[in-house]
């Protein structure tokens, strides 16, 4: 039975880190476990959060970002996923526990969606597995950096939900979300800096689109 949203929303806090984080498995292992558990049937975001209690929302952000890493825009998912990312990031930026409305929590993904996503992004996941490690811990121990990460994730989510038929309009914000969420999962300050740089690139890209549209 799916856990109600009120309980699911206890899984992560924007300003708290659990003492057992260092003992958690790598996120690629967690993603594989999700595929094995849910890939043969439709799955909703609430199911994923229930299966990943403790790291659920950051892991969910990683999972949401993976389908959009291709330069080609992905229709049908960018708006609901972008809204979900923006809500989660905004609450992180405010130092509040991540939360999603019930309608988004129970939005179903098609059967084998997780397997297809992870299969298509397997090289990226393997690279991150090799790259990520705990370092520059002050970037995670200071609340201001965690709030900043939440704000950047929220803004990237807003960029993601824009239905623009422009190459890289999904990929750049998705990379921002992926790097910042993965940095939080593995307490990697260098990955946090990479995500921040990617956000600057994303902001510049969308600024150019806006300026180009204004001149037309």
C-alpha positions in Angstrom: 0.0 0.0 0.0 1.3 3.4 -0.9 2.4 5.5 2.0 0.4 8.7 2.4 2.1 11.9 1.4 2.3 13.2 5.0 4.6 10.3 5.9 6.6 10.4 2.7 7.4 14.0 3.3 9.4 13.1 6.4 12.1 11.4 4.4 14.4 14.4 3.9 15.1 17.7 5.5 16.7 20.7 3.8 18.9 21.5 6.8 19.6 18.2 8.4 21.9 15.3 7.6 21.4 11.9 9.2 24.3 10.3 10.9 24.0 7.1 8.9 24.4 8.8 5.5 28.0 7.5 5.2 26.6 4.0 5.5 24.1 4.4 2.6 24.8 2.5 -0.6 25.9 4.4 -3.7 23.0 5.9 -5.6 23.7 3.7 -8.7 23.0 0.7 -6.5 19.8 2.3 -5.2 18.7 3.1 -8.8 19.3 -0.6 -9.8 17.3 -1.7 -6.8 14.4 0.5 -7.9 14.5 -1.0 -11.4 14.4 -4.5 -10.0 11.5 -3.7 -7.7 9.3 -1.6 -9.9 10.2 -2.0 -13.6 7.6 -4.7 -14.4 4.6 -2.5 -13.5 3.5 1.2 -13.5 5.1 3.1 -10.7 4.4 6.5 -9.1 6.7 8.9 -7.3 5.2 7.9 -4.0 6.3 4.3 -4.5 9.8 5.5 -5.2 9.9 7.7 -2.1 8.5 4.9 0.0 11.3 2.6 -1.2 14.1 5.1 -0.6 13.2 6.4 2.9 16.0 8.7 4.2 17.5 9.7 0.9 14.2 9.7 -1.1 13.9 13.2 -2.4 17.6 13.7 -3.5 17.5 10.3 -5.2 14.2 11.2 -6.8 15.8 14.4 -8.2 18.5 12.2 -9.7 16.0 9.9 -11.2 13.8 12.8 -12.6 16.8 14.4 -14.3 18.1 11.3 -16.1 15.5 11.2 -18.9 16.3 14.8 -19.9 20.1 14.5 -20.3 19.8 14.0 -24.1 20.1 17.2 -26.1 16.6 16.5 -27.7 13.7 17.9 -25.7 11.5 15.1 -24.2 7.8 16.0 -24.6 5.1 14.8 -22.1 7.3 14.7 -18.9 9.1 18.0 -18.7 6.2 20.0 -17.3 5.1 17.7 -14.4 8.7 16.7 -13.6 9.8 20.4 -13.8 7.0 21.3 -11.4 8.0 18.6 -9.0 11.7 19.7 -9.1 10.8 23.3 -8.5 8.6 22.5 -5.5 11.2 20.3 -3.9 14.0 22.8 -4.6 12.0 25.7 -3.3 11.3 24.0 0.0 15.0 23.0 0.3 15.9 26.7 -0.2 13.6 27.7 2.6 15.1 25.1 4.9 11.8 23.2 5.0 11.3 19.4 4.6 10.8 18.5 0.9 7.2 18.0 0.0 5.0 17.2 -3.0 1.3 17.5 -3.5 -0.6 14.3 -3.7 -1.4 14.7 -7.4 2.3 14.7 -8.3 3.1 11.9 -5.8 0.6 9.6 -7.4 1.3 10.5 -11.1 2.1 7.1 -12.7 5.1 6.3 -14.8 4.7 3.6 -17.4 5.9 0.1 -16.9 9.7 -0.3 -17.7 10.2 3.4 -17.6 12.8 3.1 -14.9 14.7 0.4 -16.8 14.7 2.4 -20.0 15.9 5.6 -18.2 18.7 3.9 -16.3 19.8 1.9 -19.4 20.0 5.0 -21.6 21.9 6.9 -18.9 24.1 4.0 -17.7 27.4 5.6 -18.9 26.6 8.8 -17.0 25.6 6.9 -13.9 28.9 4.9 -14.1 30.9 8.1 -14.5 29.2 9.7 -11.5 29.8 6.6 -9.5 33.5 6.9 -10.3 33.6 10.7 -9.7 31.6 11.1 -6.6 33.2 10.9 -3.1 32.9 12.9 0.1 35.1 16.0 -0.1 34.9 19.8 0.6 32.6 18.9 3.5 32.1 22.5 4.5 29.9 23.0 1.4 27.4 20.6 3.0 27.9 21.3 6.7 27.0 25.0 6.2 23.3 25.7 5.9 23.8 28.5 3.4 25.2 26.2 0.8 22.4 23.7 1.2 19.9 26.6 0.8 21.7 27.8 -2.3 21.6 24.3 -3.8 17.8 24.2 -3.2 17.4 27.6 -4.9 19.4 26.5 -7.9 17.5 23.2 -8.2 14.2 25.2 -8.0 15.2 27.5 -10.8 16.5 24.7 -12.9 13.1 23.0 -12.4 11.4 26.1 -13.7 13.6 26.0 -16.8 12.9 22.3 -17.2 9.1 22.8 -17.3 9.3 25.4 -20.1 7.9 23.6 -23.3 10.6 24.9 -25.6 11.4 23.0 -28.8 15.0 24.0 -28.6 17.9 21.6 -28.3 19.5 21.5 -24.8 16.5 23.3 -23.3 15.9 20.2 -21.2 19.4 18.9 -21.0 21.1 21.9 -19.3 18.7 22.3 -16.4 18.7 18.5 -16.0 22.4 18.4 -15.7 22.2 21.1 -13.0 19.6 19.1 -11.1 21.6 15.9 -11.4 24.9 17.3 -10.2 23.4 19.2 -7.3 21.3 16.2 -6.1 24.1 13.7 -6.6 26.4 16.1 -4.6 23.9 16.1 -1.7 23.6 12.3 -1.8 27.3 11.6 -1.7 28.4 14.8 0.2 30.6 15.9 -2.6 31.5 19.6 -2.5 33.3 19.4 -5.9 30.2 18.1 -7.5 28.2 20.9 -5.9 30.6 23.4 -7.5 30.1 21.6 -10.8 26.4 21.9 -10.5 26.6 25.6 -9.7 28.7 26.2 -12.8 26.2 24.2 -14.8 23.5 26.4 -13.5 25.4 29.5 -14.7 25.7 27.9 -18.1 21.9 27.1 -18.0 21.0 30.6 -17.0 23.1 32.1 -19.8 21.5 29.7 -22.3 18.0 30.7 -21.4 18.9 34.3 -21.3 20.2 34.1 -24.9 16.9 32.4 -25.9 14.9 35.1 -24.2 17.0 37.9 -25.9 16.7 36.2 -29.3 12.9 35.9 -28.9 12.6 39.5 -27.9 14.4 40.6 -31.1 12.1 38.6 -33.3 
